Amino acid sequence: MMTTWRYFWLQAKLSFKSTQSIFKPEEFLLLDLGYPIISMTFYVLLAAYSFNPATLASWVVGNAFLLCIHVCIFVMGQAITAERAQGRLRTVITAPTSDLQFLLAKGFFPIITVFITVLAGFIIGSQIFHIDLTRIAWLPLLACIFVGMASATAFGLFLATFSLITDSMHFILNFVATGLFILTGANFPVTQLPLFWRGVSQLLPLTHSIQAAGQVTAGRMAGVGWDLLIEGGLAVLYFCLATVAIRMCEHYARKHATLEMF
């Protein structure tokens, strides 16, 4: 068990260093925090002029959560594609280490970074749009962020498995990311969606954590625990689906020779 954990830690650290060591600290901050904050500001301003709400708190919360999409969806979803491009995919597939463990190791430090980014984005966004932070229960808010990141990461793992059988992951990931922007309630109220898409939104990651975080920031704790329980259940569901899907996709990839498909 200790050897497995040490291997996971070493793999996670080396993977993170290989992608981030070329950046200076100020470049890292601008890339991982500056650009997402600008993006969040754009969508909050768009919501402000579109809906003219009394407060922008719910839009700041929602768009702060969406800052995780780049890592949880794109980084996790493209992990196998990146290994294929570098000629290591066969080694990854035939190695005794679990493929899901390998994917989680690649995303471990980026997910920690994005957790901090979401929290920082919320705080900075609150300062920009003059939202009172004194009424917020920070422990439940941190729980909302943590559960939301877990759910989005498990969803990204599930999507990543399809890299073994398709060369259209860029289209798939962009399509899914756009859907999350629309259907999670971050930029468009879920109640205004058609009935079918309202049902779909309840099965997507981040929807319930955004709703719970919105309740926390408004000082209303009723229903927060239930939303977090559903979000946690979705995280477990998507992780189980990823476990099943990666076995099926590996079998298909070996049978139809799609491991080296570009």
C-alpha positions, 0 to 999 in steps of 0.5 A: 500500500505504501509503495503504491502511494509513493509511486502515485505521489512521485508520478503526480509530482513529476507530471506536474513539474513537466508541465509547469516548471517552464513557467516563472511564478508570475507567468504561472499566476497569470495563466492559472489565475489571471486569465480565469478571473478575466473570463469570470468577470466577462460572464458575470458582467454579461449576466448583470446586463442580461438579467439585471439582478438585485445582487450578482452573488449567485453569478459570481459563485457559479462562474467561480466554480466554472473555473475548474472546467479547464483542469477537471474536463480538459486536462483530465479528458486529454490525458490519454490523447497527450500520451498517444501524441508522445508515443507512450500510450501502449506503455500506459495501457500495458503497465501493471498500474491501473489506468485510472490511477495513472490519470488521477496522478496526472491530475492530482496537483492541477486539481489542488491548484484549481481548488485554490483558483476557484476559492481565489476567484470567488474572493476576487470576484466578490471584491470586484462586484462588491459582495459582502463576505462577512455573512458567509459560512466558510466551512460549508463553502469549502465543502461545496468547492471540494465536493464540486471538484470531486464530481467534475474530476470524476466526470473528466475521468469518465470522458477521458476513457473515450480517448481510446476509441475516438480521435474527436476528443477536442470536439467532445470536450468543447461540446461538454464544456459548453453544455456545462456553461449553459446547463449547470445554472452558472450563467443561466437559471436552471428554472428557465431551461426546458423541462428535458434539459432541466432534468439533464442538468440534475445529472451533470457535475457542478449543478448541485454544488453551485446551487449549494454554494449559492445558498451558503453565500446567501446565508440560507443553509436549508437544503445545502446538505442534500445538494452536497449529498447528491453531488457526492453521489454523482462523483461516485457514480461517474467514478464507477462509470469511468472504471467500467468504461475504461475496461470496455474501451481498452478491450475495444481499442485492442480489438479494433487497433485504435490505440495509435489512432490520430 
